[in-house]
């Protein structure tokens, strides 16, 4: 008898224990293998590991509690893994290719939405689920026509065709589509407003929080709450009119669930914290932390529903890293990081109040009142010089604001540093809760999520993407 046979048949048998294969050891309880009637996929767009970490640190120090996402890890309530986010054209993906990997189950070139390198057009996953009888929808803090929601919905060569995407949504007639992007649906469109067509097709259009919360009907809902992206959460919470008119991501998530949860065949919902990515591109720490926390509140809504429901798969992840922020400078880090609790506004909000003609005194006062930081006269003058010296290629900076210089100046006050202003190739976090979560392995490719959702819902075999 060799050593392996001895261990298998002798030692374990002597202990009265059956021999377990690796598959037996890794098998999940039968309760986790039941069908997922509903799926909620939550995406914090552009969330680097440092973003997740700093939001949790902020929650602990400011609110005396951990973030929902991190508490799920601490309580071992979820299956957790890492995800390779590459696209067909680059190790560093963009949001269009990333969402297409989930939505279409294949890697496409950056900038494309479910159109492969050779012209392939895989059926997007929400179209598949709609065909199977489920209700489907997306909610986001950026335009609902933006890359991440669109990647679950449509096939189009370029993510920039947002007016065309808005028209595609009309024909798809999905059940709940809410976020920003009025410019792509309304009278600012080059071919005129689509809203009359949406009304003719039976949609309920809601344009503020009161209209959204008050709606109780069964018609498909189009919610558009801003011309482009929704305001950063830190600005929304500290501006009374915005707080009154614009729903939070958690409020949109809760409403979407309530509108679809009683459907006999279930629902599939994508939830995107899209402005986390925009804040990372702008090195905007106030925008970043508070939008990540707003995303975390949406996670709490989804998990609470799934725990009570018992038939819902919740997926929590990001599409890619961005700017790789983190907390540095050990001796002063705690005190400096706590200064973020004085922030009332994002860098974008502060800088939008300034221009090249502003005085250093005005800069100092505005930053003190908006963010609680006392900067020097020299720092104020330096910031003003950069209003006419913006680096080319900065995304989501149409106003040409000196985001880089602002973040650089803030470092000594907050101890938060940034690796850049662009996406990164990092493997990223993915967590799953509920039926279907047993499929998650320690490391997956982004494209695998597509079939995982289909398997969890036990849809017909022909919907699966073949390797």
Secondary structure as UniProt FT lines:
FT   HELIX           3..5
FT   HELIX           6..11
FT   HELIX           12..14
FT   TURN            15..16
FT   HELIX           22..26
FT   HELIX           30..33
FT   STRAND          38..44
FT   TURN            45..46
FT   HELIX           49..58
FT   HELIX           59..63
FT   HELIX           68..74
FT   TURN            75..76
FT   STRAND          79..84
FT   HELIX           95..103
FT   TURN            110..111
FT   TURN            117..118
FT   HELIX           125..131
FT   TURN            132..133
FT   STRAND          135..143
FT   TURN            144..145
FT   HELIX           147..150
FT   TURN            151..153
FT   TURN            159..160
FT   HELIX           162..172
FT   STRAND          176..180
FT   HELIX           182..185
FT   TURN            187..188
FT   TURN            190..191
FT   HELIX           195..200
FT   TURN            201..202
FT   STRAND          204..206
FT   HELIX           209..214
FT   STRAND          221..224
FT   HELIX           233..237
FT   HELIX           240..245
FT   HELIX           249..260
FT   TURN            261..262
FT   TURN            264..265
FT   STRAND          267..273
FT   HELIX           275..281
FT   TURN            282..283
FT   HELIX           285..309
FT   STRAND          312..317
FT   STRAND          321..322
FT   TURN            323..324
FT   STRAND          326..327
FT   HELIX           330..338
FT   HELIX           339..342
FT   HELIX           347..352
FT   TURN            356..357
FT   HELIX           360..371
FT   HELIX           377..385
FT   HELIX           386..388
FT   TURN            392..393
FT   TURN            395..396
FT   TURN            398..399
FT   HELIX           403..414
FT   STRAND          416..417
FT   STRAND          423..424
FT   STRAND          428..433
FT   TURN            435..436
FT   HELIX           437..439
FT   STRAND          443..445
FT   TURN            446..447
FT   HELIX           448..457
FT   HELIX           461..463
//
